[in-house]
Amino acid sequence: MVSEPEPGLPHPLPGAVGLSHLSAYDWEAADGVRGGSPHLHLVCTEAYVVTAGRGAVQTLSPDGYREIPLQAGSIAWFTPGTVHRMVQGGDLRVTVLMENSGLPEAGDAVFTFPPEVLADPGRYADAAALPPGTGPETEAAARRRRDLAVEGYLGLREALVAGDEGPYLEFQRAAARLVRDKVPTWRALWRAGALATAERTGAQLDALADGEPAYLDEATAHEAAPTRLGGFGMCGRRDEYDLPGTTTPYQGG
C-alpha cells in the first residue's frame, strides 16, 4: 500500500480553495459604473457564486470584451490572464471561490493600473496598499485604488474593442514582470496546499485499491465562521475566514 502523504496544511477546505464573501462596491467610477477594481490573476482561476442581488462582471481576454450578467444562482469564472471587473447592479452579493488559496493573497492578483505605475514596482506597491482596518482612511484609499485601476482598465478596453489587443497583451506582460520574484513563494504555497491535496487523494485511491483504507479512521468534521467582516477587497466589502486553505486578508501590496 502506498502511504498517504502528510497534508501540507491542516484541515484545508475541499481542493484547498480560497473562500470569501463579497458585497460589490457601490462607488461610481469615472465611466458612471458602480463596482470594483479591475484586475487579473496570473495562475489562479476565480469563480463567483452569486447569492443575492444583481450586477455583472466585465471581462477582457483574447476573445474580446464581454459583460456577463450576474443574478442570484448564477456562476461565472475566469481563467488566469482574464481581466475582470465586478459591477454593482443592486445589492449584489457573491461568494468567491479561488483556486490555489494563498497565492492571490501573496500577490497573484495585479490591478489594471496605468502603464507608468505598472512599470515601477515601488509605485505599484504604494498604489495597491491599503492602511489596516476598516475605517474611513482605509475606505478612501480603497476608492482611490479602484479609481486608478479603472483608469488603466478603460484604456485597455477601448483598444480591445477597437480591435487592438496590443495594450491588453502588454498589460499581461507587465503583470508577469511585477510578480516574477514572487514565484518561489507561490510554489511553496502551491505545494503545501493544492498539490498536497491532490496527492493526498491519489494516496487514498491507492489505499482503496489495496483494500486497506486506514485513512478513513481519521474521518471527522470541521466548522468555521468569518473572522473579519466588511474588509476592503479588490471588488467590494469582504468577509474573510482565517483558516488554512481559505482566503485571508490580501498581502500582495
URGI-V461322 format. One record per pair of residues at least 12 apart in sequence whose C-alpha atoms are under 8 Angstrom apart, sorted by the first residue. I is the first residue (numbers start at 1). J is the second residue. If there is no record, write none. Layout:
i=I j=J
i=I j=J
//
This chain:
i=1 j=206
i=1 j=207
i=1 j=210
i=1 j=212
i=2 j=203
i=2 j=206
i=2 j=207
i=3 j=203
i=3 j=207
i=4 j=200
i=4 j=203
i=4 j=204
i=4 j=215
i=5 j=196
i=5 j=199
i=5 j=200
i=5 j=203
i=6 j=196
i=6 j=200
i=7 j=192
i=7 j=193
i=7 j=196
i=7 j=197
i=7 j=200
i=8 j=191
i=8 j=192
i=8 j=193
i=8 j=196
i=8 j=197
i=9 j=192
i=9 j=193
i=9 j=244
i=9 j=245
i=10 j=244
i=11 j=222
i=11 j=244
i=11 j=245
i=12 j=193
i=12 j=243
i=12 j=244
i=12 j=245
i=12 j=246
i=13 j=244
i=13 j=245
i=13 j=246
i=15 j=194
i=15 j=197
i=15 j=198
i=16 j=99
i=16 j=100
i=16 j=101
i=16 j=193
i=16 j=194
i=16 j=197
i=16 j=245
i=16 j=246
i=17 j=97
i=17 j=98
i=17 j=99
i=17 j=100
i=17 j=101
i=17 j=194
i=17 j=245
i=17 j=246
i=18 j=96
i=18 j=97
i=18 j=98
i=18 j=99
i=18 j=100
i=18 j=101
i=18 j=102
i=18 j=245
i=18 j=246
i=18 j=247
i=19 j=95
i=19 j=96
i=19 j=97
i=19 j=98
i=19 j=240
i=19 j=241
i=19 j=246
i=19 j=247
i=20 j=95
i=20 j=96
i=20 j=97
i=20 j=238
i=20 j=239
i=20 j=240
i=20 j=241
i=20 j=246
i=20 j=247
i=21 j=93
i=21 j=94
i=21 j=95
i=21 j=96
i=21 j=238
i=21 j=239
i=21 j=240
i=22 j=93
i=22 j=94
i=22 j=95
i=22 j=96
i=22 j=235
i=22 j=236
i=22 j=237
i=22 j=238
i=22 j=239
i=23 j=91
i=23 j=92
i=23 j=93
i=23 j=94
i=23 j=236
i=23 j=237
i=23 j=238
i=24 j=36
i=24 j=86
i=24 j=87
i=24 j=88
i=24 j=91
i=24 j=92
i=24 j=93
i=24 j=94
i=24 j=235
i=24 j=236
i=24 j=237
i=25 j=87
i=25 j=88
i=25 j=235
i=25 j=236
i=25 j=237
i=26 j=88
i=27 j=143
i=29 j=147
i=29 j=150
i=30 j=147
i=30 j=150
i=30 j=151
i=33 j=87
i=33 j=88
i=34 j=87
i=34 j=88
i=34 j=89
i=35 j=85
i=35 j=86
i=35 j=87
i=35 j=88
i=35 j=235
i=35 j=236
i=36 j=85
i=36 j=86
i=36 j=87
i=36 j=146
i=36 j=234
i=36 j=235
i=36 j=236
i=37 j=85
i=37 j=86
i=37 j=111
i=37 j=145
i=37 j=146
i=37 j=147
i=37 j=149
i=37 j=150
i=37 j=234
i=37 j=235
i=38 j=83
i=38 j=84
i=38 j=85
i=38 j=86
i=38 j=111
i=38 j=112
i=38 j=146
i=38 j=149
i=38 j=150
i=38 j=153
i=38 j=234
i=38 j=235
i=39 j=83
i=39 j=84
i=39 j=85
i=39 j=109
i=39 j=110
i=39 j=111
i=39 j=112
i=39 j=149
i=40 j=80
i=40 j=81
i=40 j=82
i=40 j=83
i=40 j=84
i=40 j=109
i=40 j=110
i=40 j=111
i=40 j=112
i=41 j=79
i=41 j=80
i=41 j=81
i=41 j=82
i=41 j=83
i=41 j=104
i=41 j=108
i=41 j=109
i=41 j=110
i=42 j=80
i=42 j=81
i=42 j=108
i=42 j=109
i=42 j=110
i=42 j=175
i=42 j=176
i=43 j=80
i=43 j=81
i=43 j=108
i=44 j=79
i=44 j=80
i=44 j=98
i=44 j=99
i=44 j=100
i=44 j=103
i=44 j=104
i=44 j=108
i=45 j=77
i=45 j=78
i=45 j=79
i=45 j=80
i=45 j=98
i=45 j=99
i=46 j=77
i=46 j=78
i=46 j=79
i=46 j=96
i=46 j=97
i=46 j=98
i=46 j=99
i=47 j=75
i=47 j=76
i=47 j=77
i=47 j=78
i=47 j=96
i=47 j=97
i=47 j=98
i=48 j=75
i=48 j=76
i=48 j=77
i=48 j=94
i=48 j=95
i=48 j=96
i=48 j=97
i=49 j=73
i=49 j=74
i=49 j=75
i=49 j=76
i=49 j=94
i=49 j=95
i=49 j=96
i=49 j=97
i=50 j=70
i=50 j=71
i=50 j=72
i=50 j=73
i=50 j=74
i=50 j=75
i=50 j=92
i=50 j=93
i=50 j=94
i=50 j=95
i=51 j=71
i=51 j=72
i=51 j=73
i=51 j=92
i=51 j=93
i=51 j=94
i=51 j=95
i=52 j=71
i=52 j=72
i=52 j=73
i=52 j=91
i=52 j=92
i=52 j=93
i=52 j=94
i=53 j=71
i=53 j=72
i=53 j=89
i=53 j=90
i=53 j=91
i=53 j=92
i=53 j=93
i=54 j=69
i=54 j=70
i=54 j=71
i=54 j=72
i=54 j=88
i=54 j=89
i=54 j=90
i=54 j=91
i=54 j=92
i=54 j=93
i=55 j=69
i=55 j=70
i=55 j=71
i=55 j=86
i=55 j=87
i=55 j=88
i=55 j=89
i=55 j=90
i=55 j=92
i=56 j=68
i=56 j=69
i=56 j=70
i=56 j=86
i=56 j=87
i=56 j=88
i=56 j=89
i=57 j=69
i=57 j=70
i=57 j=84
i=57 j=85
i=57 j=86
i=57 j=87
i=58 j=84
i=58 j=85
i=58 j=86
i=58 j=87
i=59 j=82
i=59 j=83
i=59 j=84
i=59 j=85
i=60 j=82
i=60 j=83
i=60 j=84
i=60 j=157
i=60 j=160
i=60 j=168
i=61 j=81
i=61 j=82
i=61 j=83
i=62 j=165
i=64 j=160
i=64 j=161
i=65 j=157
i=65 j=160
i=65 j=161
i=71 j=92
i=81 j=172
i=83 j=112
i=85 j=235
i=86 j=235
i=98 j=247
i=100 j=190
i=100 j=193
i=100 j=194
i=101 j=190
i=101 j=193
i=101 j=194
i=101 j=245
i=101 j=246
i=101 j=247
i=102 j=186
i=102 j=189
i=102 j=190
i=102 j=245
i=102 j=246
i=102 j=247
i=102 j=248
i=103 j=186
i=103 j=189
i=103 j=190
i=104 j=250
i=104 j=252
i=105 j=247
i=105 j=248
i=105 j=249
i=105 j=250
i=105 j=251
i=105 j=252
i=106 j=182
i=106 j=185
i=106 j=186
i=106 j=250
i=106 j=251
i=106 j=252
i=107 j=179
i=107 j=182
i=107 j=250
i=107 j=251
i=107 j=252
i=107 j=253
i=108 j=179
i=108 j=252
i=109 j=252
i=110 j=175
i=111 j=128
i=111 j=149
i=112 j=148
i=112 j=149
i=112 j=150
i=112 j=151
i=112 j=152
i=112 j=153
i=112 j=171
i=113 j=148
i=113 j=149
i=113 j=150
i=113 j=151
i=113 j=152
i=113 j=153
i=114 j=148
i=114 j=149
i=114 j=151
i=114 j=152
i=114 j=153
i=115 j=152
i=115 j=171
i=118 j=174
i=118 j=175
i=118 j=178
i=119 j=174
i=121 j=178
i=125 j=253
i=126 j=253
i=127 j=145
i=128 j=145
i=128 j=253
i=129 j=253
i=130 j=142
i=130 j=253
i=133 j=231
i=134 j=230
i=134 j=231
i=134 j=232
i=138 j=232
i=139 j=232
i=142 j=232
i=142 j=233
i=142 j=234
i=146 j=234
i=156 j=168
i=193 j=245
i=224 j=241
i=225 j=241
i=226 j=239
i=226 j=240
i=226 j=241
i=226 j=242
i=227 j=239
i=227 j=240
i=227 j=241
i=227 j=242
i=228 j=240
i=228 j=241
i=233 j=250
//
